């Protein structure tokens, strides 16, 4: 770590637990990079990741988005193409495009949505989409009859998060350029959703630790 970044890191007391407002202020002050860094929340959960019923997976609409808009592809029948375009889909695909993806393995989008009637048709491309986490899924609210709602929410800042094998969740909640109020509202929405997603069988303290950090910035412990 360079001297400049060390100087920023020294502003954070390693063992101190900060209030949400203090942590946001510090995260913005200690971002030592010249670009508009992302701000991530890291949560360590008291769950047993070996048990299927204790996996945490949820979706939340961050009121102010993440500062990064995802490219959305809508897989639809011909009569729904106009609706998908008007809702803001970056790519509108039909059956021919599904075959192309299956044959070429080429993908130029970050998230896919579809209607229930198209799911059997999409199955042929599952081997390409599945490993990349791009297969639409009712659990992540990317399959449904209301295309407009799905696409608009994704464009506004809807995110899906899930725990990793170490019982941690990492989620981008904004940028250093956001106002403290915007960051707090995004963080509050994320934490409310995370708490609601607590598995019924999880014992003891659910959120064991919480911290905020920017790209290359120090971790700042947050009180819960």
C-alpha positions as semicolon CSV with decimal commas, in nm:
position;residue;x (nm);y (nm);z (nm)
1;X;0,000;0,000;0,000
2;X;0,140;0,341;-0,101
3;X;0,199;0,622;0,149
4;X;-0,102;0,813;0,018
5;X;-0,339;0,520;0,074
6;X;-0,179;0,447;0,413
7;X;-0,256;0,804;0,513
8;X;-0,625;0,753;0,435
9;X;-0,630;0,416;0,613
10;X;-0,486;0,570;0,930
11;X;-0,807;0,776;0,971
12;X;-0,992;0,454;1,056
13;X;-0,948;0,308;1,405
14;X;-0,910;-0,065;1,345
15;X;-1,114;-0,194;1,640
16;X;-1,366;0,089;1,664
17;X;-1,726;0,021;1,562
18;X;-1,880;0,326;1,396
19;X;-2,240;0,440;1,359
20;X;-2,384;0,416;1,006
21;X;-2,352;0,795;0,956
22;X;-1,990;0,797;1,077
23;X;-1,901;0,495;0,864
24;X;-2,046;0,654;0,548
25;X;-1,856;0,979;0,614
26;X;-1,531;0,788;0,673
27;X;-1,578;0,570;0,364
28;X;-1,613;0,884;0,152
29;X;-1,314;1,053;0,319
30;X;-1,081;0,752;0,296
31;X;-1,127;0,670;-0,072
32;X;-0,774;0,737;-0,194
33;X;-0,830;0,659;-0,562
34;X;-0,874;0,918;-0,834
35;X;-1,183;0,757;-0,988
36;X;-1,540;0,749;-0,847
37;X;-1,494;0,440;-0,630
38;X;-1,772;0,200;-0,543
39;X;-1,880;0,160;-0,179
40;X;-1,947;-0,197;-0,069
41;X;-2,108;-0,341;0,241
42;X;-1,967;-0,668;0,373
43;X;-2,176;-0,878;0,612
44;X;-2,063;-1,193;0,789
45;X;-2,363;-1,410;0,880
46;X;-2,424;-1,668;1,151
47;X;-2,551;-1,934;0,911
48;X;-2,442;-2,288;0,831
49;X;-2,364;-2,272;0,458
50;X;-2,363;-2,653;0,435
51;X;-2,737;-2,655;0,502
52;X;-2,950;-2,578;0,198
53;X;-3,228;-2,418;0,402
54;X;-2,981;-2,170;0,557
55;X;-2,869;-2,015;0,228
56;X;-2,948;-1,644;0,211
57;X;-3,063;-1,507;-0,124
58;X;-3,277;-1,200;-0,177
59;X;-3,350;-0,909;-0,408
60;X;-3,373;-0,543;-0,313
61;X;-3,438;-0,222;-0,506
62;X;-3,175;0,026;-0,387
63;X;-3,356;0,364;-0,390
64;X;-3,062;0,538;-0,561
65;X;-2,918;0,245;-0,757
66;X;-2,556;0,134;-0,739
67;X;-2,416;0,397;-0,973
68;X;-2,374;0,130;-1,238
69;X;-2,660;0,038;-1,470
70;X;-2,669;-0,321;-1,588
71;X;-2,740;-0,413;-1,949
72;X;-3,070;-0,600;-1,959
73;X;-3,175;-0,855;-2,221
74;X;-3,542;-0,947;-2,255
75;X;-3,625;-1,284;-2,411
76;X;-3,979;-1,243;-2,543
77;X;-4,231;-1,358;-2,799
78;X;-4,287;-1,128;-3,099
79;X;-4,600;-0,967;-2,948
80;X;-4,403;-0,851;-2,640
81;X;-4,107;-0,694;-2,825
82;X;-4,251;-0,341;-2,823
83;X;-4,332;-0,360;-2,450
84;X;-3,978;-0,475;-2,366
85;X;-3,817;-0,197;-2,574
86;X;-4,040;0,071;-2,420
87;X;-3,959;-0,053;-2,067
88;X;-3,588;0,007;-2,135
89;X;-3,443;-0,334;-2,226
90;X;-3,102;-0,294;-2,391
91;X;-3,154;-0,608;-2,602
92;X;-3,479;-0,770;-2,710
93;X;-3,434;-1,131;-2,817
94;X;-3,656;-1,398;-2,974
95;X;-3,617;-1,765;-3,061
96;X;-3,359;-1,708;-3,337
97;X;-3,137;-1,516;-3,092
98;X;-3,165;-1,798;-2,835
99;X;-3,032;-2,042;-3,099
100;X;-2,744;-1,802;-3,177
101;X;-2,647;-1,779;-2,809
102;X;-2,658;-2,159;-2,784
103;X;-2,441;-2,202;-3,096
104;X;-2,189;-1,920;-3,043
105;X;-2,180;-1,887;-2,662
106;X;-2,159;-1,510;-2,714
107;X;-2,330;-1,288;-2,456
108;X;-2,339;-0,907;-2,445
109;X;-2,567;-0,847;-2,146
110;X;-2,539;-0,866;-1,767
111;X;-2,888;-0,978;-1,668
112;X;-3,176;-1,150;-1,849
113;X;-3,552;-1,141;-1,798
114;X;-3,826;-1,342;-1,962
115;X;-4,192;-1,438;-1,945
116;X;-4,303;-1,785;-1,822
117;X;-4,404;-1,898;-2,174
118;X;-4,048;-1,840;-2,302
119;X;-3,872;-2,044;-2,032
120;X;-3,902;-2,380;-2,219
121;X;-3,756;-2,212;-2,530
122;X;-3,471;-2,063;-2,328
123;X;-3,382;-2,408;-2,193
124;X;-3,173;-2,483;-2,505
125;X;-2,933;-2,203;-2,404
126;X;-2,919;-2,307;-2,037
127;X;-2,570;-2,456;-2,073
128;X;-2,441;-2,113;-2,183
129;X;-2,648;-1,893;-1,952
130;X;-2,653;-2,113;-1,639
131;X;-2,278;-2,121;-1,555
132;X;-2,263;-1,741;-1,594
133;X;-2,557;-1,693;-1,355
134;X;-2,764;-1,541;-1,635
135;X;-3,052;-1,789;-1,656
136;X;-3,375;-1,610;-1,558
137;X;-3,520;-1,745;-1,234
138;X;-3,849;-1,679;-1,050
139;X;-3,650;-1,659;-0,722
140;X;-3,457;-1,357;-0,848
141;X;-3,776;-1,209;-0,995
142;X;-3,639;-1,225;-1,352
143;X;-3,923;-1,448;-1,478
144;X;-4,276;-1,313;-1,472
145;X;-4,570;-1,184;-1,676
146;X;-4,499;-0,815;-1,599
147;X;-4,205;-0,729;-1,826
148;X;-4,237;-0,356;-1,770
149;X;-4,206;-0,387;-1,391
150;X;-3,911;-0,632;-1,407
151;X;-3,709;-0,423;-1,652
152;X;-3,783;-0,086;-1,492
153;X;-3,686;-0,212;-1,144
154;X;-3,358;-0,355;-1,274
155;X;-3,280;-0,026;-1,445
156;X;-3,362;0,167;-1,127
157;X;-3,118;-0,034;-0,917
158;X;-3,264;-0,371;-0,827
159;X;-2,994;-0,612;-0,712
160;X;-2,982;-0,976;-0,608
161;X;-2,743;-1,083;-0,335
162;X;-2,653;-1,420;-0,185
163;X;-2,405;-1,559;0,064
164;X;-2,077;-1,719;-0,041
165;X;-1,930;-2,041;0,104
166;X;-1,777;-1,845;0,392
167;X;-2,121;-1,711;0,502
168;X;-2,033;-1,362;0,373
169;X;-2,233;-1,123;0,159
170;X;-2,067;-0,848;-0,043
171;X;-2,289;-0,589;-0,206
172;X;-2,218;-0,266;-0,392
173;X;-2,440;0,006;-0,242
174;X;-2,328;0,317;-0,427
175;X;-2,037;0,540;-0,520
176;X;-1,818;0,788;-0,333
177;X;-1,989;1,066;-0,535
178;X;-2,331;0,983;-0,383
179;X;-2,458;1,209;-0,104
180;X;-2,442;1,067;0,252
181;X;-2,826;1,060;0,251
182;X;-2,838;0,854;-0,070
183;X;-2,585;0,607;0,069
184;X;-2,771;0,579;0,399
185;X;-3,104;0,515;0,225
186;X;-2,944;0,246;0,005
187;X;-2,774;0,083;0,304
188;X;-3,093;0,092;0,511
189;X;-3,291;-0,075;0,229
190;X;-3,021;-0,343;0,196
191;X;-3,006;-0,412;0,573
192;X;-3,386;-0,432;0,604
193;X;-3,396;-0,690;0,323
194;X;-3,099;-0,882;0,468
195;X;-3,270;-0,905;0,809
196;X;-3,597;-1,023;0,650
197;X;-3,401;-1,295;0,466
198;X;-3,282;-1,456;0,791
199;X;-3,332;-1,834;0,763
200;X;-3,580;-1,971;1,019
201;X;-3,331;-2,237;1,131
202;X;-3,032;-2,002;1,182
203;X;-2,927;-1,999;1,549
204;X;-2,752;-1,728;1,750
205;X;-2,651;-1,386;1,616
206;X;-2,756;-1,355;1,252
207;X;-2,545;-1,057;1,138
208;X;-2,216;-1,122;1,317
209;X;-2,021;-0,834;1,167
210;X;-2,080;-0,553;0,923
211;X;-1,832;-0,327;0,749
212;X;-1,815;-0,068;0,473
213;X;-1,527;-0,018;0,237
214;X;-1,444;0,156;-0,088
215;X;-1,240;0,020;-0,377
216;X;-0,889;-0,016;-0,228
217;X;-1,004;0,167;0,087
218;X;-0,987;0,041;0,449
219;X;-1,266;-0,166;0,605
220;X;-1,480;0,036;0,848
221;X;-1,672;-0,161;1,112
222;X;-2,038;-0,062;1,142
223;X;-2,265;-0,092;1,445
224;X;-2,584;-0,290;1,386
